[in-house]
Amino acid sequence: MRHGRMFRPIPEEDRRPISRSTVRRVVATFRPYRGKVWLVALAIVATSALGVVNPILIKLVFDRALFGNPAGSCDGAACPNMHNLYVFAGLMIAIPIVTSIIGVGQTYLANLVGLRVMQDLRNALYAHLQAMPLRFFTTTRTGEIQSRLANDVGGVQTVVTDTMSSILSNVVVIASTLVAMALLSWQLTVLSLSMLPVFLWLTAKVGRARREIASSTQKTLADLTAVTEETLSVSGILLSKTFGRKRFEEDRFRRENERLTGLQIRQTMIGRSFFAVVGTFFSITPALVYLVAGWVLRDDPASAITAGTLVSFTTLQSRLFFPIGSMLQVSTEVQSSMALFDRIFEYLDLPPEIRDAPDAVALRPAEVRGEVAFDHVWFRYEEPRDRATPISPTDAPAGPPREWTLEDVSFRIEPGQLAALVGPSGAGKTTITYLIPRLYDVQRGAITIDGVDVRKIRLESLGDLIGVVTQETYLFHTTVRRNLLYGKPDATQEELEAAARAANIHDRILELPDGYDTVVGERGYKLSGGEKQRLAIARVILKDPRILILDEATSNLDTTSERLVQAALEPLMEGRTTIAIAHRLSTILRADVIFVVDRGRIVEQGTHAELLERGGLYARLYEQQFRGGLVQAECEDGVILASGEVVRTAEGSPDLG
């Protein structure tokens, strides 16, 4: 199936500049914590402003304490002013202590806010992905989704925890330092700032290059994550080993890893030569200051430039250059991180195609009878292009292309009935079962439960009403107990055991090493196919839905496992409206009504005997699948079918061996 128009993989627009809307959205993520943000800002202003005081105190120590007194009582030499020295030295000791205390609080609050923002982003992204329709997940690799959730959100951690406070701190330091430097000597200040325009221009250029590489790096990381997820899962490893593709998979991973490493090296090294030039300039600037001071004093011996001024100025200069260098570095990091924010926002901006209507109602399961009706339903998975066939993700097409997957489908299933869906592969059977729980929404017509359009039922309520058992059972990598509790989180041990007994799996669970606390392994691979199916049935029994959908849960099992699962399904179907995609004769014979689906239409409906008598598509399918020879099905009481006709009835449903 081709990708749906809405959910095709998002293109990487590496060269797109930072947009104002992205910046506004990033700032908005801090809004819930604005009180703490203001405290962080005040702490930053305080510590940054206090940092300017010590260089000023150095000037005062030199000019007014150590060397500022006239010769007198100190053997003809300049006598230190001890009172001033004690005051200035005391302030020089106290200010760093106060600054450190404020800094600890600032660091705590900044990290608290930043990590909470990260938590909010993860929660918002995960919740949004949970709300996305099945269409999105059938057209997007799992590794790509995981990369957005883990790598991209993790990649912006530095920005939200350090960069924002670093920017404010550096701005305050630079502003206060420039003021102090200008008050000491405007000539030396002009010299110090003469090269800044060149650095700013280079920074912008380097930042754009780093942002492009950062975006490419994250895309490659997503590809590597996808390869890892696909090949190191149980299914992937099993496929690799059985096909002897170990070396191929290693080479594929090595190529992706090599590409990622190359991009990471480029991301690390780009601009390093530029920053090396900046660092070199910062290191040699004090020497230039001394030269300029010498020229000024030579031409104007009465100049205000004193020894204290020079020492204080060079101290301030080093204090200025480090924040400027940091700002240059931060600007490139911000540009790189904006690419990650764009990737996160791209997912957050994908519209959840299926959502609760404003007037949606919640139906109580106890009050639902279970009538299901399709009223002139039309559906397709994507907009037609060149009249190509959009089909079910689980079915292959049969016949020439068609525009609609389902065309004008209408039928009604009475409460408590077992309805079987039969038809060729790709006819639309799975699609019908997808539409009832709103995994997709119809384009035309309506689907109702007890006369209420499913689009007017709250999604959570709809999920409570419907239980699904599929061919491919999914179990979590956790204990049997936790897998069962997924159907009813507040179930008691007695309820768990009752559901397991009804599904014919309780005794087998007790044979496991830790009973109900046994870990089933990735996707339940420690269990057999039949055991997994019965565990899934027990989970649905525990959920106790009013409507049951069976995507022929026994079609991939051996005869013994099939009989056990069929026996487990009996109590599950009792008293419920059941819709089963039927590939087995046993399911068809038990059905109260059979709907024959062909090329997206209901072409026949009736009981097994009625449809055989009509001699239509159902009869032909029956002949092909079940009447190629003498068909016999065994149950506990012996042979009950011969040549497709019931010759003896027995308790329980017929089963095809």
N, C-alpha and C positions, 0 to 999 in steps of 0.2 A: 504493500500500500504506500502510495506517495504521501509525503508530509502534508498535513492540513495547512491551509493558507495561513491560519492565525498562529500556528505553533511551529513553524519552520525554525531550524536553528538560527539564533540571532547573529547577524553578521558582525564581525569585529571592525569597528570604524576607528582604527588606531590613530588616525591623524586628526580626529575631531578635537577642536579646542575645548577648554573647560567652559561649560555653559554656566550662565548665572543661575539658571533653574537648579542645576546640580548643587551649586554652592548653597543656594537657599535651602534645599532639602537636607543637605548635610548639617547646616546650622539648626534646622528644625528638629533634628534628632536629639539635640541637647535641651530642647524646650522643657521637657518634664523635670529637668534638674537645674532650672535656671537659678534657683536660690543658692545651690551649692556652687554653680558656675560663678555667681557674683562674689561669693566668698573666696574662691580661687583667684579671681581677678584682683580683688583687694589685697590678697596675700602677695600676689605677684608684683603689684605696684609697690607695696611696702618694701619687699625684699630688694626689688630692683632699685628703688630710690635710695634705700639705705646703703646699697653698694657703692653709690657715688660719694658717700660721706668720707670713707677712709682715705681715698686719694687726696681729698681736700685737707683732711687732718695731717697727711704727710707734709703738705706744703706749710701748714701752720707749725708743725713740729720743727721743720728746718728753719723757717723764717722768724718764728716768734718764741721758740723754746730753746733750741740748740744753739743757733747762731744769730739770733735777732737782738741780743743785748749788747750794749756798748761795753768796751773793755773797762774793767774796774777792779773788783775784788778778787779776780782770779788770776793774779800774777801777770797782769797786762794783757791777757787773752780774753776773747769774747766769752763771757760767763753765761752758762745755760740758765734760763728762767725755769727753775724747778717746779714752781707752782703751775705754770702753763704746761710743762712737760707731764706732770702728774694728771692734769685734767685731760690733755689730748691723748695720752697713753691709755688712760682709763676708758675713754670713749672708744678708742681703737680696739680695746679688748671686749667691751660690752656689745658693740654693734654686731660683730660676727656671731656672738652667742645668741642675741635676739633674732638675727637673720636666720640662723640655723633652726631655731625653734619654730619660727613661722614657716620655714621651708619644709620641715617635716609634715606639718599640718597641711600645707599646700600640696605636697606630693601625695598624701593620703587622699585628699579630696579629689585631686585631679585624676588619680587612678580609679577611685570609686566611680566618678562620673563617667570616665572613658569606658571602663569595663561594663558598666550598666548600659551604656549606649550600645556596646557590642552585643550584650545580651538581648537588648530590645530588637536589634537588627536581625539576629538569628531567629528570635521568636516570630517576628513579623514575616520573615522570609519563609520559615517552616510552615506557619499558619497559612500563608498565601499559597504555598505549594500544595498543602492539604486540600485547599479549596479549588484547585485546578481540576478540570475535567479529565476523564480518562484519555481523551484525544491528545492532551499535552504529553502524557507519559508514554504513549505509543509512538511519539515522534521525537522524543528526546532521550539521549543516552542517560542511564542511571549515573554513570561516572561524571557526566557533565553537571547534573543536578547536585551531586555530592560536592563537586568542586566549587560551585557557586556558594553553597551553604557553609563549607568548611574553609577552603583556601581563600576565596575572595573576601569573606567577612573577616577571616583571620588576618588577611593582608592589610586591612585598614586599621589594625589595632594600634599601630604606632601613631597614626594620625589622631585617633580619637582619645588616646591616653596621654600622649606627649606633645604632639605637634602644636595643637591649639594653644596650650599653656606656654609652649616654647616661643610661639610667635608673639604673644602678648608680652612675655617677659623680655624678649629681645627688643621689641619696639620701645618699651619703657626704658630699658637700659641705654639704648642708642640715643633716645631723645634726651634723657637726663645727662648722659655723658657729653653729648654735643654742647649742651648749654654750659656745663662746667668747663669744658675745653675752651669754648669761645670766651668765657669770662677770664680765663687765664691768659690766653694769647690768640687773637683772631688770626694772626699770620700763620702760626703753627697749625691751627685748625684747618685753614684753607689747604695747606700742604697735605694734611692727612686725608682730606676728602677728595683730592684732585683726581684720583684714579677710580672713584666709585662708579661713575657713569659707564666706563668700559666694563667693569665687573658685572653691573646690572644687565647690560646687553648680552654678555656672554652667558650669564645665568639663565636668561629667558630662552636662549638658543639651546643650551644643554638640557634645560627642563623639558622642552618639547621632545627632544630625542629620547630622553629617559622615559617619558610617558608612553611613547610609541612602543618602546621595547618592553615596558612593564605590561602593557596590554597583551602583546604577543606572548610574553612569558606566561601570563595567567591562562591564555588559551591553550598553550602547549601543556601546562600543568593539568588542565582539565582533560586533555586528550590522554595524558599519562595515567591520570586517575581512572579514566574510563577503561583503558586497557587493563589496568590492574584489577578493577572490579570485575571485568568480564572473564579474565583468564585465571584469577586466583579464587573465584567462587568454586563451590563443590562441582557444579555442573561444568564450568569451564575447565577445571583440572581433569575431570573425568573424560571430557571430550578430547583434550590435549593428549592424555595418556593412551586412550583407545585408538586414536588416529596417528600416534607416533609423531606429534607435532611439537615436541618439547623444544627442539632447536629453533624451529620457526618462531615460536612464541618468545623465546629468549632473544632472538635477533630483533623481533619487532619491538620488544620492550627496550632493548639496548639502543635502537635508533631513536625512539622517542626520548629516552633519557639523555642521549647525547645531544639532541637538539635542545632540550630544556637546559642542560648544563651550559651549552654555548650561549644561549640567551641570558642566563643568569650571570655568566662572566661578563658579557657585554653590559648588562644592567649595572653590575658592580663597578666596572672600570670606566664607563663613559663619563666624561667630565672630571676624572681623577687628575688628569694633567692640568686642567683648568684650576682645580682647587689647590694643586701643588704650587702653581704660579701665585695664587692668592696668598697661600701660607708663606711663601718666600717673601712676597712684598711686605706682609705684616711683620716679618722678622727683621727686615732691613730698614723699615721706616724709622725706628728710634735713632739710628745713625744719621738719617737725613735730618731729623729734628735737631740733633746736636749741631749739625753743620749750619742749618738755618739760624739757630740761636747764636752761634758764633758770629755769623755775618751781621746779624742785627746788633749784637753787643759791640762789634768792631765799629759799626757806623754810628751807634747811639749808646755810649756807655751808660747813660742815665735811663736806659730802657727798663721797663717793669719786669723783664725776664730775670728771675733770680734762680739760685740753685734749687730752692724749694719749688719754684714754678716748673723747672725742667723735670725734676723727679716726679712731681705730681702729674705733669702733663703726660709723660711717657707711661705712667701707671694707668692714667685714664685712657691713653691711646690703646694699650693692650686690652683694656676693658671694652673699648669700642670695637676693636677689630674682631674679637672672638664672636660677639653677637652678630656682627655683619657677616662673618663667615658662616655662622650658624644659620642666619636668615637665607643666605645663598643656597646652603645645603637643603634647608627646609623647603624652600620654594620648589626645588626639583622633586623632593619627596612628596610634596602636596600634589604636584602635577601627576606623578606616578600613581598616587593613591586615588586621584579622581577617576582614573581609568577603572579602578576596582569598584568605586562607588557607582560608576555608570553601569557596570555589569550587574551589580546588586539591584539597582533601580530598574534595570531593564526587566528583570524577572518580576519585581514588585509591581511594575506597570502592566504586566500581562493581565488582561481582564479575565476574571473567573467567569467562564461562560455559563456555568450552572450555579445559581444562587437562589436563596429564598425570595419569593415574591413579597411585596409589601403587605399583602393581605393573606399570606400563607397561614394555614391552620395546622395545629398539632392534633393528630388522631391518636386516641388511646387504643393500644392493641386489643384490650378486652372488649372494646365496643365495635371493632372492625369485623365484618362478616367475611370479607375476603373475595368479593366479586371483582374480577379484573376484566376490563373491556378496552379494546382498541377501536377507535372511531375514525375511519378514513385517514389512517396514519400514512404520511409520506416522510421519508428520511433518507439523507445521504451524508456521508462522512466529510465531504468537502465540496466546494463549488466545482461544477464540471468544467474541465478544460479539454477541448477537442473531443468532448463526449466520451472521455475515458471513464472507466468503471470505478467508483469508490466502493470498496467492499469492506466487510467485517475484518478486523485485525486478525481474527482467528480462522477465517475461511479463505479458500482460494476461489477465483472466479470460475463459473461454468457457463459456456456459451459466449456469444458475442458481447461486446461492452454494452453496458446500460448506464443511464444517467442517474437513476435512483436506486439505492440499496433496497428500500421498501417502497412499494407503490400501492396506495389506496388499500391498506390492510385494515380489515374490520373483523372482529370476532368478540365473543363474550364467553367467559369462564365463570360458571356458577360457584358460589362458596362451597368449599370442601371437595370440589372436583379435582381429578387428576387429568391434566391436559397434556398430550404428547405432541411435540413438534417434530415432524419428519420431512425429509426432502433431500435433494442432492447437496453436495458440498458447495458452499457459496450461495445457497439459496436465500439466506437471511435469517436463519433460525437463531443464531447467537445474537444477532442484532436485536431481535425481538426481546430477548431476555435482558439485554443491556438497557433497553429503553424503559423498562418498568421501574427499576430503582434509580432512574435518571443518571446513569453513567453518561448518557448523551440525552439531548432534548430533540424532540421531533421538530421538523420544519413546518409541517402542516398536520391538521387533525389533532386528536387528543387521546391520551391514555388515562383511564379513570380507575380508581379503587373505591368501591362502594359509591360510585357516582361522582366522586371528587377528583378533579383533574390533578394528576401527580405534581404538576407545576404549581399547584396551590396548596401542596402539603409541605410542611417544613422538612428540610432534608434530614435532620436528625430524627424526626418522627418517622419519616419514610424508611430510614435505615433500621429502625426498631421493628417495623412491620414485616420486613422482607429478610429471609435467610437464603444464602446461596451456597451450594456445594458444587464445585467444579471438578473437571478431570485432573487438573494440576493443583493439588492441595498445597497451600502455603502454611508452613509452621515456622514459628520464630525460634531462634537459637536460644531456647530457655527450657524450663522444666515443662513436663506434661501439665502440671497444675496451672501454670501461668498461661499456657496455650489454651486450656479450657476456659479459664477465667476471662479470656478476651471476649467470650460470648456473654458473660454476665459477671462483671467484676466483684459483685457483692455476694456471690453464690457461696453457700456453706459446703463443707466436706460431704455432707449427706446428699446435697443436690449434685455435686460433681460425680459422686459414685453412682447415683441413680441415672444420670445422663450417660455415663460410661457403660453401665449395664445395658441400657436401652440400645446402645450402639454396638453391643457385643465386643467391647474392648476392655472392660474392667479387669477381667481375669488376666489378660495379657499385660496390662499395666502393672498388676501386682507381681508379675514375673520379672519385671525390669529391676535393675540393681537397686534403685532407690524408690521404687514404686512411683507415686505421683510426683515425687521430687526429682525424677530422673531427667537430665538434660537431653533433649532429643537430637541435638546437633543442628548444623546449618541446614535450613529448609527441611528438617526432620529426617536427615539421611541415615540416622541410626535405626529408623523404623522401615519396615517393608511398605510397599505401595498400598496394600490392603489395610495395614495398621494405620497408616497416615490418613487414609480415607475415613476409616471408622473414628479416628480421633477428631477429624474435621466434622463428621456427622454429630458426634457427641457435643462438640462446641455449638453447633446450630441447635441441637435439642435443648441445650442449656439456655440458649437465647430465646427459645420458644416464639418464633415468628408466626404471624398469621398466614403469610404467603411464602411458599418455598419454591426456589428455582433450582433445578438439577440439570447441570450441563453433562448429562450422562456420566455420572460419577463412577461407573463400573467398566467403562469401555476399554480401559487400558490394563485391566486386571486379569489374572488367571482365573480359571473356573472356581477353584476353592475360595479364593479371596473375594470373587464376585458374589458368591452365594452368601458369604458372611456380611458383605456390605449391603447386599439386597435385604438381608434379614434386619440389618441395622436401620435401613431406610423405612421399614414398615411402621415402626412407632413414630418416626419423624413425620411421615405423610399423613398419619391418622388425624382426621379432623381439620386438616389444613388445605388451602387451595394450593395445588402443586402444578408447576409447569416444568415439564421435563423435555429436554432435547434427547430424542430416543434414537439410539443406534442398535439397541438390543430388542429382540422380539418380546422378551418377557415384559419389558416396560410398556410396549405398545399394547399387548394383550390386556394389561391391567387398566389401561386408560379409559376414563369415562368418555372422552372425546379426543379425536385425533385431528390435528390441523396439518394439512400437507402444504408445504411452502415450496414454491418454485420461482426462481428469478424475481424474488422480492414480492411475490403475491401469494395470498391464500387461494389455492386452486381447488382444494377439496376439504371437506370436514365431515366427520361422522365417527361411528364406531368401527372397529376392525372388520366386523362382518359386513357392515354397510358399505365400506369402502372397497372391500374385495368384490362385492357383488356388482359395483358400478364398473369395474374393469378399467379404471383410469390410471393416473400416474402412481397412486399408492399401490394398486395391484401390480403394476410393472415393477416397482421397487421391491415389492414383496417377493415376486417371482425371482428377481435377480439375486436378492440377498438371502432368502430363506427357503426357496422352493427348487433350488438347483438339484436336489435329490430328496430322499426321504429325510425330513427334519424331525429330530426327536429332542425333546427337552425333558430332563429328569428333575424330579423333586423328591421329597422325602417319601411319598407314596408310590413312586415309580413313574412309568411313562404316561404323560398326559396329553402329548401332542403327536400326531402322525400326519405327515403331509400337510402340516399347517393347520389342522383342525383339532379342536378339543375333543378327545375321546373319553377322558375320565377327569373329573374334577377332584381337587384335593384342597385341603386347608393350606393357606398361604398362596402366594402368587406363583404362576408358572415361571420357570427359569430356563433359559437356553444354555445348554451345555456346550 
